[in-house]
Amino acid sequence: MTSNDGGPSVRRVVTGQDENGASMLASDTAVAPIETALLPGAKFYSLWGADGAVSLPNDGAEPDFRTWFPPNGGFRFELIVLPPDGAPPQPGLDMAAALAETEEALPGLIGKMDPDHPGMHRTDTVDLIYVTRGACVLALEGGAEIALKSGDVAVQNGPRHAWHNPHAEPCGLLTVSLGVARKD
């Protein structure tokens, strides 16, 4: 569910062009974090995206997209805040309801997760990631772990991976995910 009090919103300023081609402010809004009971302490900000190529000029209206991860040719712009590892779920959490809530709020996210290896997932995306604050660990299939800290950048080309935050403070990840085709 979208939280109104669980974390600060992010200001999103969008520009475009009017019907005469003049530059204009299309919107200036606050984007609230998405939080779910299944992922306590995690915050997901869906900042912008499209399911296909965008053409210019346009009026800056937000493209229609539904899933958390983009399809081939689409993109997503997101801010993710990883809480410190070990955030306990609510006592008595109804797992079926929590899974349904997460699917509603972050469509397609749960379906990419490996149920036998919590957090491990693979998407058909190239991910451009900038660590905005804190530190975390990028874990790759096979056991490699890469420590990342504020100011670091990671470029992921579709590997199976998971994110961990073994530190006391939250970690912010600013991401652009580009949907690509995977050859099998």
MDAnalysis code that builds the backbone (N, CA, C; Angstrom):
import MDAnalysis as mda
import numpy as np

u = mda.Universe.empty(552, n_residues=184, atom_resindex=np.repeat(np.arange(184), 3), trajectory=True)
u.add_TopologyAttr("name", ["N", "CA", "C"] * 184)
u.add_TopologyAttr("resid", np.arange(1, 185))
u.add_TopologyAttr("resname", ["MET", "THR", "SER", "ASN", "ASP", "GLY", "GLY", "PRO", "SER", "VAL", "ARG", "ARG", "VAL", "VAL", "THR", "GLY", "GLN", "ASP", "GLU", "ASN", "GLY", "ALA", "SER", "MET", "LEU", "ALA", "SER", "ASP", "THR", "ALA", "VAL", "ALA", "PRO", "ILE", "GLU", "THR", "ALA", "LEU", "LEU", "PRO", "GLY", "ALA", "LYS", "PHE", "TYR", "SER", "LEU", "TRP", "GLY", "ALA", "ASP", "GLY", "ALA", "VAL", "SER", "LEU", "PRO", "ASN", "ASP", "GLY", "ALA", "GLU", "PRO", "ASP", "PHE", "ARG", "THR", "TRP", "PHE", "PRO", "PRO", "ASN", "GLY", "GLY", "PHE", "ARG", "PHE", "GLU", "LEU", "ILE", "VAL", "LEU", "PRO", "PRO", "ASP", "GLY", "ALA", "PRO", "PRO", "GLN", "PRO", "GLY", "LEU", "ASP", "MET", "ALA", "ALA", "ALA", "LEU", "ALA", "GLU", "THR", "GLU", "GLU", "ALA", "LEU", "PRO", "GLY", "LEU", "ILE", "GLY", "LYS", "MET", "ASP", "PRO", "ASP", "HIS", "PRO", "GLY", "MET", "HIS", "ARG", "THR", "ASP", "THR", "VAL", "ASP", "LEU", "ILE", "TYR", "VAL", "THR", "ARG", "GLY", "ALA", "CYS", "VAL", "LEU", "ALA", "LEU", "GLU", "GLY", "GLY", "ALA", "GLU", "ILE", "ALA", "LEU", "LYS", "SER", "GLY", "ASP", "VAL", "ALA", "VAL", "GLN", "ASN", "GLY", "PRO", "ARG", "HIS", "ALA", "TRP", "HIS", "ASN", "PRO", "HIS", "ALA", "GLU", "PRO", "CYS", "GLY", "LEU", "LEU", "THR", "VAL", "SER", "LEU", "GLY", "VAL", "ALA", "ARG", "LYS", "ASP"])
u.atoms.positions = np.array([
    [0.830, -1.175, 0.000],
    [0.000, 0.000, 0.000],
    [0.870, 1.232, 0.000],
    [0.381, 2.309, -0.507],
    [1.139, 3.542, -0.523],
    [1.042, 4.181, 0.844],
    [2.185, 4.548, 1.378],
    [2.240, 5.126, 2.716],
    [2.165, 6.634, 2.646],
    [1.379, 7.235, 3.520],
    [1.351, 8.689, 3.631],
    [2.166, 9.171, 4.817],
    [2.539, 8.260, 5.726],
    [3.272, 8.685, 6.904],
    [4.501, 7.825, 7.193],
    [4.803, 6.863, 6.340],
    [5.902, 5.953, 6.616],
    [7.245, 6.437, 6.147],
    [7.307, 7.554, 5.488],
    [8.587, 8.042, 5.023],
    [8.392, 9.300, 4.225],
    [9.471, 10.024, 4.040],
    [9.347, 11.274, 3.298],
    [9.031, 11.009, 1.835],
    [8.273, 11.914, 1.265],
    [7.997, 11.802, -0.159],
    [9.170, 12.409, -0.931],
    [9.203, 12.124, -2.212],
    [10.222, 12.651, -3.112],
    [9.523, 13.629, -4.043],
    [10.087, 14.808, -4.187],
    [9.516, 15.782, -5.107],
    [9.902, 15.389, -6.525],
    [8.890, 15.317, -7.393],
    [9.113, 14.979, -8.810],
    [8.634, 16.142, -9.666],
    [9.566, 16.745, -10.392],
    [9.270, 17.845, -11.300],
    [9.355, 17.291, -12.721],
    [8.304, 17.493, -13.509],
    [8.250, 16.978, -14.878],
    [8.009, 18.153, -15.828],
    [8.770, 18.178, -16.908],
    [8.596, 19.208, -17.925],
    [8.064, 18.586, -19.204],
    [7.647, 19.424, -20.100],
    [7.157, 18.980, -21.401],
    [7.090, 20.167, -22.337],
    [6.286, 19.995, -23.375],
    [6.067, 21.075, -24.336],
    [4.574, 21.179, -24.592],
    [4.107, 22.423, -24.743],
    [2.692, 22.609, -25.046],
    [2.443, 22.404, -26.539],
    [1.202, 22.594, -26.960],
    [0.836, 22.329, -28.360],
    [1.551, 23.250, -29.344],
    [2.110, 24.362, -28.851],
    [2.862, 25.283, -29.715],
    [4.369, 25.022, -29.664],
    [4.780, 24.010, -28.915],
    [6.188, 23.665, -28.818],
    [6.940, 24.412, -27.732],
    [6.245, 25.218, -26.949],
    [6.899, 25.966, -25.880],
    [7.169, 25.060, -24.681],
    [8.307, 25.274, -24.032],
    [8.650, 24.523, -22.828],
    [7.659, 24.869, -21.730],
    [7.345, 23.842, -20.905],
    [6.379, 24.077, -19.828],
    [6.632, 23.131, -18.667],
    [6.166, 23.546, -17.507],
    [6.150, 22.679, -16.345],
    [4.895, 21.826, -16.459],
    [5.078, 20.507, -16.558],
    [3.927, 19.611, -16.691],
    [3.353, 19.246, -15.336],
    [4.228, 19.016, -14.352],
    [3.755, 18.697, -13.010],
    [4.872, 18.902, -12.005],
    [4.455, 19.122, -10.774],
    [5.372, 19.268, -9.638],
    [4.637, 18.600, -8.483],
    [4.963, 17.334, -8.225],
    [4.203, 16.534, -7.271],
    [5.116, 15.812, -6.302],
    [4.513, 15.299, -5.266],
    [5.224, 14.476, -4.295],
    [4.919, 13.015, -4.584],
    [5.956, 12.185, -4.591],
    [5.800, 10.745, -4.767],
    [6.048, 10.095, -3.409],
    [5.022, 9.453, -2.878],
    [5.117, 8.804, -1.574],
    [5.736, 7.419, -1.725],
    [6.374, 6.931, -0.677],
    [6.945, 5.582, -0.756],
    [5.857, 4.522, -0.722],
    [6.131, 3.429, -1.390],
    [5.283, 2.244, -1.326],
    [5.906, 1.334, -0.282],
    [5.106, 0.899, 0.678],
    [5.578, 0.013, 1.735],
    [4.582, -1.121, 1.888],
    [5.101, -2.309, 2.215],
    [4.220, -3.450, 2.439],
    [4.640, -4.193, 3.700],
    [3.702, -4.897, 4.282],
    [3.971, -5.668, 5.497],
    [4.969, -6.790, 5.243],
    [5.010, -7.311, 4.012],
    [5.913, -8.403, 3.671],
    [7.379, -7.975, 3.706],
    [7.635, -6.699, 3.435],
    [9.004, -6.176, 3.347],
    [9.169, -5.034, 4.346],
    [9.170, -5.351, 5.654],
    [9.188, -4.298, 6.668],
    [10.419, -3.405, 6.567],
    [10.174, -2.106, 6.582],
    [11.256, -1.130, 6.532],
    [11.696, -0.745, 5.138],
    [11.352, -1.535, 4.120],
    [11.726, -1.209, 2.742],
    [10.775, -0.155, 2.199],
    [11.325, 0.746, 1.396],
    [10.517, 1.785, 0.760],
    [10.827, 1.772, -0.732],
    [9.776, 1.808, -1.531],
    [9.900, 1.778, -2.986],
    [9.219, 3.026, -3.549],
    [9.975, 3.821, -4.289],
    [9.419, 5.011, -4.920],
    [9.413, 4.779, -6.427],
    [8.248, 4.726, -7.017],
    [8.118, 4.597, -8.461],
    [8.083, 6.005, -9.040],
    [9.212, 6.459, -9.598],
    [9.353, 7.849, -10.006],
    [8.882, 8.120, -11.432],
    [9.133, 7.178, -12.355],
    [8.730, 7.388, -13.749],
    [8.943, 6.080, -14.492],
    [8.313, 5.918, -15.594],
    [8.531, 4.732, -16.407],
    [7.641, 4.737, -17.623],
    [7.910, 3.806, -18.506],
    [7.091, 3.586, -19.697],
    [7.316, 2.146, -20.136],
    [6.323, 1.592, -20.798],
    [6.440, 0.220, -21.288],
    [6.997, 0.132, -22.701],
    [7.309, 1.252, -23.315],
    [7.873, 1.268, -24.657],
    [8.600, 2.584, -24.882],
    [9.013, 2.788, -26.117],
    [9.736, 4.009, -26.460],
    [8.821, 5.215, -26.288],
    [9.410, 6.312, -25.834],
    [8.690, 7.569, -25.657],
    [9.076, 8.481, -26.818],
    [8.120, 9.224, -27.338],
    [8.439, 10.137, -28.438],
    [8.352, 11.581, -27.959],
    [9.096, 12.436, -28.627],
    [9.113, 13.867, -28.331],
    [8.685, 14.640, -29.561],
    [8.093, 15.768, -29.421],
    [7.730, 16.396, -28.157],
    [6.520, 15.703, -27.528],
    [6.409, 15.884, -26.208],
    [5.200, 15.445, -25.518],
    [4.892, 16.419, -24.402],
    [3.702, 16.300, -23.862],
    [3.237, 17.267, -22.865],
    [3.670, 16.937, -21.440],
    [4.471, 15.884, -21.255],
    [4.948, 15.527, -19.926],
    [3.959, 14.721, -19.106],
    [2.893, 14.252, -19.740],
    [1.938, 13.400, -19.024],
    [2.618, 12.081, -18.680],
    [2.339, 11.556, -17.494],
    [2.973, 10.314, -17.065],
    [2.511, 9.155, -17.942],
    [3.470, 8.427, -18.521],
    [3.088, 7.267, -19.337],
    [2.380, 6.211, -18.489],
    [1.539, 5.451, -19.118],
    [0.827, 4.380, -18.434],
    [1.726, 3.148, -18.377],
    [2.015, 2.695, -17.167],
    [2.733, 1.437, -16.985],
    [2.234, 0.814, -15.708],
    [2.337, -0.497, -15.601],
    [1.709, -1.180, -14.475],
    [2.690, -2.014, -13.645],
    [3.605, -2.737, -14.263],
    [4.452, -3.665, -13.525],
    [5.690, -2.964, -12.974],
    [6.241, -3.521, -11.898],
    [7.432, -2.936, -11.286],
    [8.625, -3.016, -12.232],
    [8.814, -4.158, -12.887],
    [9.919, -4.314, -13.831],
    [9.425, -4.035, -15.241],
    [10.235, -3.370, -16.065],
    [9.791, -3.016, -17.409],
    [9.852, -4.192, -18.388],
    [8.968, -4.177, -19.385],
    [9.081, -5.160, -20.470],
    [10.193, -4.735, -21.429],
    [10.509, -5.593, -22.376],
    [11.496, -5.286, -23.407],
    [11.133, -3.952, -24.067],
    [12.080, -3.024, -24.092],
    [11.862, -1.717, -24.695],
    [11.330, -0.668, -23.729],
    [10.956, -1.075, -22.522],
    [10.450, -0.142, -21.518],
    [11.541, 0.253, -20.537],
    [11.187, 1.134, -19.608],
    [12.136, 1.549, -18.584],
    [11.389, 1.907, -17.304],
    [12.134, 1.892, -16.204],
    [11.623, 2.331, -14.908],
    [12.693, 3.168, -14.226],
    [12.244, 4.208, -13.529],
    [13.105, 5.080, -12.736],
    [12.578, 4.995, -11.316],
    [13.421, 4.511, -10.376],
    [12.947, 4.193, -9.033],
    [13.980, 4.571, -7.984],
    [13.493, 4.802, -6.795],
    [14.340, 4.944, -5.622],
    [13.911, 3.845, -4.668],
    [14.871, 3.063, -4.198],
    [14.586, 1.967, -3.277],
    [15.408, 2.209, -2.014],
    [14.766, 2.113, -0.867],
    [15.452, 2.236, 0.404],
    [15.449, 0.858, 1.061],
    [16.658, 0.308, 1.233],
    [16.825, -1.002, 1.865],
    [17.017, -0.810, 3.365],
    [16.177, -1.426, 4.176],
    [16.375, -1.317, 5.613],
    [17.531, -2.219, 6.043],
    [18.032, -2.030, 7.248],
    [19.031, -2.976, 7.758],
    [18.462, -4.395, 7.763],
    [19.313, -5.381, 7.486],
    [18.881, -6.783, 7.502],
    [18.257, -7.124, 8.847],
    [17.310, -8.042, 8.810],
    [16.743, -8.570, 10.041],
    [15.518, -7.844, 10.542],
    [14.965, -6.912, 9.754],
    [13.731, -6.250, 10.189],
    [12.648, -7.319, 10.326],
    [12.135, -7.513, 11.544],
    [11.161, -8.592, 11.743],
    [9.796, -8.240, 11.164],
    [9.092, -9.235, 10.621],
    [7.729, -8.986, 10.157],
    [6.814, -8.766, 11.362],
    [5.666, -8.221, 11.085],
    [4.680, -8.013, 12.142],
    [4.325, -9.346, 12.776],
    [4.137, -9.368, 14.089],
    [3.684, -10.611, 14.725],
    [2.327, -11.020, 14.150],
    [2.176, -12.307, 13.868],
    [0.912, -12.818, 13.354],
    [0.625, -12.424, 11.910],
    [1.656, -12.112, 11.153],
    [1.474, -11.695, 9.763],
    [0.751, -12.776, 8.962],
    [-0.307, -12.406, 8.298],
    [-1.043, -13.301, 7.407],
    [-0.270, -13.316, 6.076],
    [0.489, -14.392, 5.821],
    [1.384, -14.447, 4.665],
    [0.626, -14.314, 3.347],
    [-0.518, -14.964, 3.220],
    [-1.287, -14.865, 1.974],
    [-1.723, -13.424, 1.726],
    [-2.190, -12.761, 2.760],
    [-2.612, -11.365, 2.620],
    [-1.419, -10.465, 2.316],
    [-0.272, -10.730, 2.959],
    [0.924, -9.925, 2.729],
    [1.436, -10.094, 1.299],
    [1.403, -11.313, 0.782],
    [1.804, -11.551, -0.612],
    [0.862, -10.834, -1.576],
    [-0.435, -10.898, -1.304],
    [-1.421, -10.230, -2.160],
    [-1.231, -8.710, -2.117],
    [-0.979, -8.170, -0.924],
    [-0.754, -6.738, -0.781],
    [0.478, -6.304, -1.571],
    [1.554, -7.086, -1.492],
    [2.784, -6.752, -2.197],
    [2.585, -6.845, -3.706],
    [1.862, -7.846, -4.169],
    [1.589, -7.966, -5.606],
    [0.759, -6.787, -6.105],
    [-0.177, -6.341, -5.288],
    [-1.005, -5.187, -5.659],
    [-0.163, -3.912, -5.726],
    [0.697, -3.713, -4.737],
    [1.482, -2.487, -4.643],
    [2.688, -2.462, -5.579],
    [3.313, -3.623, -5.796],
    [4.525, -3.742, -6.605],
    [4.331, -4.883, -7.615],
    [3.450, -4.703, -8.592],
    [3.090, -5.801, -9.492],
    [4.292, -6.452, -10.174],
    [4.362, -7.768, -10.062],
    [5.409, -8.534, -10.722],
    [6.662, -8.740, -9.895],
    [6.824, -8.018, -8.792],
    [8.039, -8.142, -7.977],
    [8.156, -9.533, -7.367],
    [7.112, -9.995, -6.718],
    [7.152, -11.288, -6.024],
    [7.385, -12.432, -7.009],
    [6.795, -12.359, -8.195],
    [6.940, -13.414, -9.185],
    [8.364, -13.612, -9.674],
    [9.218, -12.612, -9.512],
    [10.621, -12.729, -9.930],
    [11.506, -13.307, -8.832],
    [10.995, -13.371, -7.611],
    [11.798, -13.827, -6.477],
    [11.889, -15.343, -6.415],
    [13.063, -15.836, -6.016],
    [13.291, -17.272, -5.845],
    [12.848, -17.644, -4.431],
    [11.770, -18.432, -4.286],
    [11.267, -18.751, -2.942],
    [12.253, -19.561, -2.100],
    [13.188, -20.261, -2.739],
    [14.163, -21.059, -1.999],
    [15.384, -20.264, -1.556],
    [15.555, -19.074, -2.103],
    [16.699, -18.216, -1.770],
    [16.166, -16.790, -1.610],
    [15.749, -16.429, -0.398],
    [15.094, -15.142, -0.172],
    [15.869, -13.961, -0.758],
    [15.149, -13.156, -1.514],
    [15.724, -11.962, -2.126],
    [16.396, -12.201, -3.464],
    [16.791, -13.427, -3.769],
    [17.482, -13.720, -5.026],
    [16.466, -13.634, -6.165],
    [16.858, -12.934, -7.239],
    [15.963, -12.772, -8.387],
    [16.770, -12.432, -9.645],
    [16.108, -12.571, -10.770],
    [16.718, -12.209, -12.051],
    [15.641, -11.565, -12.900],
    [15.991, -10.456, -13.517],
    [15.053, -9.765, -14.400],
    [15.698, -9.562, -15.756],
    [14.879, -9.386, -16.758],
    [15.372, -9.134, -18.107],
    [15.562, -7.629, -18.274],
    [16.549, -7.127, -17.526],
    [16.824, -5.691, -17.521],
    [18.316, -5.424, -17.443],
    [18.695, -4.254, -17.908],
    [19.986, -3.664, -17.591],
    [19.654, -2.619, -16.541],
    [20.285, -2.737, -15.369],
    [19.992, -1.852, -14.255],
    [21.174, -0.922, -13.997],
    [20.895, 0.370, -13.964],
    [21.889, 1.397, -13.677],
    [21.577, 1.888, -12.270],
    [22.489, 1.665, -11.334],
    [22.208, 1.864, -9.916],
    [23.241, 2.804, -9.306],
    [22.748, 3.782, -8.556],
    [23.599, 4.722, -7.836],
    [23.230, 4.649, -6.356],
    [24.205, 4.417, -5.496],
    [23.952, 4.359, -4.062],
    [23.915, 5.795, -3.535],
    [22.731, 6.242, -3.127],
    [22.543, 7.631, -2.699],
    [22.938, 7.867, -1.248],
    [22.807, 6.822, -0.419],
    [23.170, 6.957, 0.992],
    [23.377, 5.585, 1.591],
    [24.171, 5.518, 2.640],
    [24.401, 4.265, 3.335],
    [25.280, 3.317, 2.552],
    [25.116, 2.039, 2.850],
    [25.915, 0.992, 2.216],
    [25.093, -0.289, 2.178],
    [25.470, -1.178, 1.252],
    [24.778, -2.456, 1.118],
    [25.703, -3.456, 0.433],
    [25.184, -4.652, 0.259],
    [25.928, -5.711, -0.405],
    [25.086, -6.229, -1.575],
    [25.712, -6.302, -2.735],
    [25.119, -6.918, -3.916],
    [25.642, -8.351, -3.954],
    [24.736, -9.315, -3.765],
    [25.117, -10.735, -3.754],
    [24.740, -11.358, -5.089],
    [25.698, -12.018, -5.726],
    [25.459, -12.680, -7.008],
    [25.322, -14.181, -6.810],
    [24.593, -14.801, -7.712],
    [24.483, -16.255, -7.701],
    [25.896, -16.826, -7.746],
    [26.145, -17.850, -6.960],
    [27.469, -18.443, -6.910],
    [28.290, -17.975, -5.731],
    [27.795, -16.965, -4.997],
    [28.451, -16.576, -3.765],
    [29.240, -15.283, -3.779],
    [29.475, -14.694, -4.939],
    [30.214, -13.422, -4.954],
    [29.386, -12.343, -4.264],
    [30.052, -11.534, -3.431],
    [29.399, -10.418, -2.758],
    [30.229, -9.161, -2.985],
    [29.546, -8.092, -3.385],
    [30.214, -6.833, -3.677],
    [29.679, -5.785, -2.718],
    [30.563, -5.207, -1.915],
    [30.175, -4.142, -0.991],
    [30.071, -2.832, -1.768],
    [28.966, -2.132, -1.567],
    [28.745, -0.834, -2.202],
    [28.458, 0.192, -1.120],
    [28.913, 1.425, -1.346],
    [28.679, 2.501, -0.382],
    [28.203, 3.738, -1.125],
    [27.775, 4.719, -0.357],
    [27.291, 5.972, -0.921],
    [28.266, 6.507, -1.963],
    [27.743, 6.842, -3.134],
    [28.571, 7.348, -4.228],
    [28.994, 6.300, -5.224],
    [28.833, 5.016, -4.890],
    [29.193, 3.940, -5.819],
    [28.093, 3.744, -6.854],
    [28.488, 3.185, -7.983],
    [27.579, 2.880, -9.085],
    [27.722, 1.406, -9.434],
    [26.614, 0.763, -9.754],
    [26.633, -0.618, -10.250],
    [25.832, -0.673, -11.540],
    [26.340, -1.429, -12.506],
    [25.625, -1.692, -13.747],
    [25.402, -3.194, -13.798],
    [24.149, -3.587, -13.787],
    [23.820, -5.014, -13.795],
    [23.244, -5.388, -15.152],
    [23.761, -6.444, -15.701],
    [23.337, -6.931, -17.013],
    [22.600, -8.254, -16.873],
    [21.523, -8.244, -16.091],
    [20.623, -9.391, -15.982],
    [21.068, -10.579, -15.162],
    [21.983, -10.454, -14.178],
    [22.369, -11.645, -13.411],
    [21.358, -11.963, -12.318],
    [21.410, -13.195, -11.817],
    [20.661, -13.512, -10.594],
    [21.402, -12.819, -9.455],
    [20.632, -12.112, -8.623],
    [21.256, -11.333, -7.564],
    [20.271, -11.085, -6.425],
    [20.808, -10.598, -5.324],
    [20.011, -10.173, -4.174],
    [20.719, -8.990, -3.545],
    [19.964, -8.226, -2.778],
    [20.502, -7.082, -2.055],
    [20.410, -7.357, -0.567],
    [21.464, -6.998, 0.172],
    [21.472, -7.143, 1.619],
    [22.014, -5.851, 2.227],
    [21.514, -5.533, 3.403],
    [22.023, -4.374, 4.115],
    [22.434, -4.807, 5.520],
    [23.708, -5.221, 5.692],
    [24.176, -5.667, 7.005],
    [24.558, -4.516, 7.941],
    [24.233, -3.308, 7.570],
    [24.620, -2.122, 8.334],
    [23.457, -1.621, 9.194],
    [23.749, -0.696, 10.078],
    [22.738, -0.185, 11.014],
    [21.802, 0.846, 10.383],
    [22.219, 1.463, 9.278],
    [21.433, 2.526, 8.649],
    [20.829, 2.051, 7.327],
    [19.702, 2.640, 6.919],
    [19.121, 2.301, 5.612],
    [20.076, 2.663, 4.469],
    [19.890, 2.006, 3.349],
    [20.680, 2.251, 2.138],
    [19.742, 2.680, 1.027],
    [20.066, 3.782, 0.343],
    [19.259, 4.269, -0.766],
    [19.874, 3.893, -2.099],
    [19.047, 3.345, -2.986],
    [19.488, 2.971, -4.332],
    [18.613, 3.695, -5.353],
    [19.215, 4.545, -6.156],
    [18.520, 5.198, -7.251],
    [18.758, 4.339, -8.479],
    [17.691, 3.872, -9.111],
    [17.848, 2.908, -10.201],
    [17.109, 3.332, -11.464],
    [17.705, 3.016, -12.588],
    [17.041, 3.067, -13.883],
    [17.150, 1.663, -14.445],
    [16.008, 1.043, -14.711],
    [15.976, -0.321, -15.264],
    [15.491, -0.240, -16.699],
    [16.279, -0.780, -17.603],
    [15.952, -0.804, -19.025],
    [15.543, -2.220, -19.406],
    [14.324, -2.391, -19.883],
    [13.845, -3.715, -20.277],
    [14.517, -4.158, -21.570],
    [15.069, -5.378, -21.557],
    [15.772, -5.930, -22.711],
    [15.301, -7.350, -22.983],
    [15.621, -7.851, -24.175],
    [15.306, -9.238, -24.517],
    [16.429, -10.145, -24.034],
    [16.062, -11.290, -23.504],
    [17.043, -12.276, -23.051],
    [17.020, -13.426, -24.052],
    [18.200, -13.796, -24.564],
    [18.307, -14.954, -25.425],
    [18.476, -16.185, -24.552],
    [17.728, -17.210, -24.793],
    [17.847, -18.445, -23.995],
    [18.779, -19.436, -24.645],
])
